[in-house]
Amino acid sequence: MRHGGARPLATVAYIFLIYGGIALVATIVHVYHASGPINLGVLNLLIGIGLRRRDPTWYRWAIVVCWLGLVVTGVLLLFLAFGLSPHLEVTVWELPIDSVPRAAIGAYAVGNILLTIWELYVLRHPDTSALFSQTGNAATSVAAAL
């Protein structure tokens, strides 16, 4: 089983595209209802496209976003572990659906951490890193030609 290279990288890119698409839909709904902030998760669309195009800049951003996600999710788990938040209110398109039990939030957080660790493993694998060191952006290609 391959853990790095083009195929696992494509899977990671599609995960970023899915999360970015979800964030885009949420942003459109918020703008339509004139409520809430713009979701920065839309940047995942750009990261996913950049990974598919093997752009080294978006490759670095993907690693940064994964690390940030691990930190934020880890903090959420700490809050849950020490009982600092008995429940969170969940809304879907501004409609409250119910309070979510801590166990469900914990399960989601652990799943998210495992997925993010796998994404980092794929992104930092030598075969994947080699894909980005072989391809350069237009500026480096022009500079090398001169």
N, C-alpha and C positions, 0 to 999 in steps of 0.2 A: 504494500500500500504506500503510495506516494504522499508525503506530508508537505512538500513544497513544490514550487514550479507553477506552470501555467494553469493546470486544471483546478487545484485548490485555490489559487489566486482568483480565478473566475468566480468560484463559489463565494469567496469573501467579497468580491466586487458586487455580486448580486445581492448579498445581504445588506451592504451599504445602500444599494439602489432601492431595496424594499423599504428599509427604514427611512430613507429620504423621501420616498413616495408617500409613506404614511404621514410624515411630517408636513409634506406639501398639502395633502388633503386637509389635515388639521388646520394649517395656516389659512387655506382658502375658506374653510368654514368659519374660522374666527374673523377673518376680514369681512365675510358676507354678513355676519351677525354684529359686526363692529364691536367686538369684545376680545379681550385677551391680547397677549403679545404675539409677535411673529415667532414661529418656532425655528430656532437655529439648526434644528435637525435637518432642514432642507439642504444644508451643506453636504449631507451624506450623499445626495444625488451627484454633486460635483466630484466627491471623492470616489464614488463608484465608477463614474465615467472615466476619471483620471486613472484608476487602477486598470480598467479595461484597455485604455490606450497606453498603458505602461509609462505614465508620466511620473518621473522621480519626485516632483514637488507634491503631487497628490498622494504618492506612496508614503512620504514623510508625514503628511497630514493624517493619513489613515492610522499610522502608528500613534501619533499624538492623541487622536480622538479615542483610540482604544484604551490608552493609558488613563485618560481623563474619565472614561466610562468605568474603568476598574476602581478608580479612587472614589468616584461619586457613589457607585453601587456598594463599595465597601463601607462608606460612611452610613449609607442607608441600613446596612446590616447591623452596624454598631448601634444605631438608634433603636432598631428592633430588639437587639440582644439586651440592651439596658432598659427597655420599656419606656423610652422617651416619647414614643408615639403609639398610643394604643390602637389607633386605626387611621386610615387615610380615606378621605372622601374621593370617590371616583366619579367623574362625569364623562359622558359620551355626548359630544356636541352640545354642551351646556346643560345636559339633563342628568341629574344625580341618579345613579342606578342603585347604590347601596353602599354601606361601608364595607371595606374589604378586610377580612381577618388577617392578623399578622402572619399567620402561617402561609397564607397565599402570597403575601408580599415577599416573605422570605424565600419561598420556593421560586418565585419569579426572579428575585435578586440572585440566587445561587445559579439558576439556569443562565441568566445573563452573564454572570462572572465566568462560568464555564465556556460559554460561546465566545466571549471576548478573549479569554486565554487561548482558545484554539485559533482565533483570528490572529492574535499576536504571534503565536507559534508559526503559523503559515507565513505571515508577513516577514518575520525575522529569520526564516529558514534560509540557508545559504543558496539553495536553488532559486528561491523567489528573489532574494537580494540580487542575484546574478542577472535576473531578467531586467532589473532596473538599472544596473550598472552598464549593461550593453546598449541600452537605448538611451539616447539623450534628447533633450528638447531642441527646438530649432536654433536657439541662440548658441548652444554648445556645438551643434553641427556646423553652423556657419563659422564659428571661431576656429574649429578644428580644420576647416577647409582653407582658411587663410593661413 
